[in-house]
Amino acid sequence: MSKKAIEYLKLNKKKYSEAVLVEALKKAGYSSHDILESINEVFGKSSKSGGMQTDFWNFRDKKRYMNDTERNIDFFVGLGVPILIYLFAPGLFFLILLLQIVGAAILMKRRRRIAIGLLISIVGAPLILLLVMLIQF
């Protein structure tokens, strides 16, 4: 975290959007890690773990992924949870499908990786449901 970057952000956060400020810091030569920590500090998005990992359950704010592990967790949650529900409750197919479509639309801007997982499970779930029905009969 850079004190100069934090001062710059505090000075200009009312004049410019967050994206413009990030681009200006990139052009000034700050590392992406310093930029993210400074943004978290100034805009009040830092977590209890020192900004290194964001809160999974915060669906209100746009997620800033710190590493590939966070991206993969979000993707597999979006992909796996609906498929598990389909496996254990195939009678709820249309309700879960509707919730997936609404969830993907809502989460596309905030948690893109979960939304992508949901969209893939929308395509894959009917195939899995068909396999489950074939196995049961």
Contacts in CASP RR format, 6 or more apart in sequence:
PFRMAT RR
TARGET T0000
AUTHOR 0000-0000-0000
METHOD contacts of the structure
MODEL  1
MSKKAIEYLKLNKKKYSEAVLVEALKKAGYSSHDILESINEVFGKSSKSG
GMQTDFWNFRDKKRYMNDTERNIDFFVGLGVPILIYLFAPGLFFLILLLQ
IVGAAILMKRRRRIAIGLLISIVGAPLILLLVMLIQF
1 34 0 8 1.000
1 37 0 8 1.000
1 38 0 8 1.000
1 41 0 8 1.000
2 30 0 8 1.000
2 34 0 8 1.000
2 38 0 8 1.000
5 25 0 8 1.000
5 28 0 8 1.000
5 30 0 8 1.000
5 34 0 8 1.000
5 35 0 8 1.000
5 38 0 8 1.000
6 38 0 8 1.000
6 41 0 8 1.000
6 42 0 8 1.000
8 21 0 8 1.000
8 24 0 8 1.000
8 25 0 8 1.000
9 21 0 8 1.000
9 25 0 8 1.000
9 38 0 8 1.000
9 39 0 8 1.000
9 42 0 8 1.000
9 43 0 8 1.000
10 42 0 8 1.000
12 21 0 8 1.000
12 24 0 8 1.000
13 21 0 8 1.000
13 42 0 8 1.000
13 43 0 8 1.000
16 24 0 8 1.000
18 39 0 8 1.000
18 43 0 8 1.000
21 39 0 8 1.000
22 35 0 8 1.000
22 39 0 8 1.000
25 34 0 8 1.000
25 35 0 8 1.000
25 38 0 8 1.000
26 32 0 8 1.000
26 35 0 8 1.000
30 38 0 8 1.000
36 51 0 8 1.000
36 64 0 8 1.000
36 66 0 8 1.000
37 46 0 8 1.000
37 51 0 8 1.000
39 45 0 8 1.000
39 64 0 8 1.000
40 46 0 8 1.000
40 47 0 8 1.000
40 51 0 8 1.000
40 64 0 8 1.000
45 54 0 8 1.000
45 61 0 8 1.000
45 64 0 8 1.000
47 53 0 8 1.000
47 54 0 8 1.000
47 55 0 8 1.000
51 66 0 8 1.000
52 66 0 8 1.000
53 66 0 8 1.000
53 70 0 8 1.000
54 63 0 8 1.000
54 64 0 8 1.000
54 65 0 8 1.000
54 66 0 8 1.000
54 70 0 8 1.000
56 73 0 8 1.000
59 107 0 8 1.000
59 110 0 8 1.000
59 111 0 8 1.000
60 110 0 8 1.000
61 110 0 8 1.000
62 109 0 8 1.000
62 110 0 8 1.000
62 111 0 8 1.000
63 70 0 8 1.000
63 74 0 8 1.000
63 110 0 8 1.000
63 111 0 8 1.000
63 112 0 8 1.000
63 113 0 8 1.000
65 71 0 8 1.000
65 74 0 8 1.000
65 113 0 8 1.000
71 113 0 8 1.000
72 113 0 8 1.000
74 111 0 8 1.000
74 113 0 8 1.000
74 114 0 8 1.000
75 113 0 8 1.000
75 114 0 8 1.000
75 116 0 8 1.000
75 117 0 8 1.000
76 117 0 8 1.000
77 114 0 8 1.000
78 113 0 8 1.000
78 114 0 8 1.000
78 115 0 8 1.000
78 116 0 8 1.000
78 117 0 8 1.000
78 118 0 8 1.000
78 121 0 8 1.000
79 117 0 8 1.000
79 118 0 8 1.000
79 120 0 8 1.000
79 121 0 8 1.000
80 117 0 8 1.000
80 121 0 8 1.000
82 96 0 8 1.000
82 99 0 8 1.000
82 100 0 8 1.000
82 118 0 8 1.000
82 121 0 8 1.000
82 122 0 8 1.000
82 125 0 8 1.000
83 121 0 8 1.000
83 124 0 8 1.000
83 125 0 8 1.000
83 128 0 8 1.000
85 92 0 8 1.000
85 96 0 8 1.000
86 92 0 8 1.000
86 93 0 8 1.000
86 96 0 8 1.000
86 125 0 8 1.000
86 128 0 8 1.000
86 129 0 8 1.000
86 132 0 8 1.000
87 128 0 8 1.000
87 132 0 8 1.000
89 96 0 8 1.000
90 129 0 8 1.000
90 132 0 8 1.000
90 133 0 8 1.000
93 125 0 8 1.000
93 129 0 8 1.000
96 125 0 8 1.000
97 122 0 8 1.000
97 125 0 8 1.000
100 118 0 8 1.000
100 121 0 8 1.000
100 122 0 8 1.000
100 125 0 8 1.000
101 122 0 8 1.000
103 115 0 8 1.000
103 118 0 8 1.000
104 115 0 8 1.000
104 118 0 8 1.000
104 119 0 8 1.000
104 122 0 8 1.000
105 115 0 8 1.000
107 114 0 8 1.000
107 115 0 8 1.000
107 118 0 8 1.000
108 115 0 8 1.000
END
